[in-house]
Amino acid sequence: MQAKATINDRGVITIPAAMRQALGLKPNDEVLIEETEQGLLIRPVLSVPLEIYTEKRIAEFASDDKAIGKLLPKKRS
């Protein structure tokens, strides 16, 4: 699929609706733009949120693991 797009004075490119729908792009989705020998390549980006835990929170997880272990049936040898 090919389509013509225009860059406005702020550098914004509008991806045609048919292409957004075909690719499943929604408002605020991110795309990656890279330069190739053929020109610009624009492709969807998958972003995964990352959570960083404090030592205190990690200790809470460890204590929960111990508590859960007490509730689980013993493993037979």
C-alpha positions as a Markdown table, in Angstrom:
| # | Residue | x | y | z |
|---|---|---|---|---|
| 1 | Met | 0.0 | 0.0 | 0.0 |
| 2 | Gln | 1.3 | 3.5 | -0.9 |
| 3 | Ala | 0.0 | 6.9 | 0.1 |
| 4 | Lys | 1.1 | 10.5 | -0.2 |
| 5 | Ala | 1.5 | 12.5 | 3.0 |
| 6 | Thr | 2.5 | 16.1 | 3.7 |
| 7 | Ile | 4.8 | 17.4 | 6.4 |
| 8 | Asn | 3.4 | 20.5 | 8.1 |
| 9 | Asp | 5.5 | 23.5 | 9.4 |
| 10 | Arg | 6.0 | 21.7 | 12.8 |
| 11 | Gly | 7.4 | 18.6 | 11.1 |
| 12 | Val | 4.2 | 16.5 | 11.7 |
| 13 | Ile | 3.3 | 13.8 | 9.2 |
| 14 | Thr | -0.3 | 12.5 | 9.2 |
| 15 | Ile | -0.4 | 8.8 | 8.3 |
| 16 | Pro | -3.5 | 8.2 | 6.2 |
| 17 | Ala | -6.4 | 6.6 | 8.0 |
| 18 | Ala | -6.5 | 3.4 | 5.8 |
| 19 | Met | -2.8 | 2.8 | 6.7 |
| 20 | Arg | -3.3 | 3.4 | 10.4 |
| 21 | Gln | -6.3 | 1.0 | 10.4 |
| 22 | Ala | -4.4 | -1.7 | 8.4 |
| 23 | Leu | -1.5 | -1.5 | 10.9 |
| 24 | Gly | -3.7 | -1.3 | 14.0 |
| 25 | Leu | -2.2 | 2.1 | 14.9 |
| 26 | Lys | -4.1 | 4.1 | 17.5 |
| 27 | Pro | -3.7 | 7.7 | 18.8 |
| 28 | Asn | -0.5 | 8.0 | 20.9 |
| 29 | Asp | 1.1 | 4.8 | 19.5 |
| 30 | Glu | 4.8 | 5.2 | 18.8 |
| 31 | Val | 6.5 | 4.7 | 15.5 |
| 32 | Leu | 10.2 | 4.3 | 14.7 |
| 33 | Ile | 11.6 | 6.3 | 11.8 |
| 34 | Glu | 15.0 | 5.3 | 10.4 |
| 35 | Glu | 17.0 | 6.3 | 7.4 |
| 36 | Thr | 17.7 | 3.5 | 4.9 |
| 37 | Glu | 19.3 | 3.4 | 1.4 |
| 38 | Gln | 15.8 | 3.6 | -0.1 |
| 39 | Gly | 14.6 | 6.5 | 2.0 |
| 40 | Leu | 12.7 | 6.7 | 5.3 |
| 41 | Leu | 11.3 | 3.6 | 6.9 |
| 42 | Ile | 8.4 | 4.2 | 9.4 |
| 43 | Arg | 7.3 | 1.2 | 11.5 |
| 44 | Pro | 5.3 | 0.6 | 14.7 |
| 45 | Val | 7.2 | 0.3 | 18.0 |
| 46 | Leu | 6.3 | -2.0 | 20.8 |
| 47 | Ser | 6.8 | -0.3 | 24.1 |
| 48 | Val | 6.8 | -2.2 | 27.4 |
| 49 | Pro | 6.5 | -0.4 | 30.7 |
| 50 | Leu | 9.3 | -1.1 | 33.1 |
| 51 | Glu | 8.9 | -1.1 | 36.8 |
| 52 | Ile | 12.0 | -0.7 | 39.1 |
| 53 | Tyr | 11.6 | -2.0 | 42.6 |
| 54 | Thr | 13.2 | -0.7 | 45.8 |
| 55 | Glu | 15.0 | -3.1 | 48.1 |
| 56 | Lys | 12.1 | -2.7 | 50.6 |
| 57 | Arg | 9.6 | -3.8 | 47.9 |
| 58 | Ile | 11.8 | -6.8 | 46.9 |
| 59 | Ala | 11.9 | -7.9 | 50.6 |
| 60 | Glu | 8.0 | -7.7 | 50.6 |
| 61 | Phe | 8.0 | -10.1 | 47.6 |
| 62 | Ala | 10.3 | -12.5 | 49.3 |
| 63 | Ser | 8.2 | -12.5 | 52.5 |
| 64 | Asp | 5.1 | -13.2 | 50.4 |
| 65 | Asp | 6.9 | -16.1 | 48.7 |
| 66 | Lys | 7.6 | -17.6 | 52.1 |
| 67 | Ala | 4.0 | -17.2 | 53.3 |
| 68 | Ile | 2.6 | -18.8 | 50.1 |
| 69 | Gly | 5.1 | -21.7 | 50.5 |
| 70 | Lys | 3.5 | -22.5 | 53.9 |
| 71 | Leu | 0.1 | -22.7 | 52.3 |
| 72 | Leu | 1.0 | -25.0 | 49.4 |
| 73 | Pro | 0.9 | -28.8 | 49.9 |
| 74 | Lys | 4.3 | -30.5 | 50.4 |
| 75 | Lys | 5.9 | -32.0 | 47.3 |
| 76 | Arg | 6.2 | -35.8 | 47.4 |
| 77 | Ser | 9.6 | -37.3 | 46.7 |
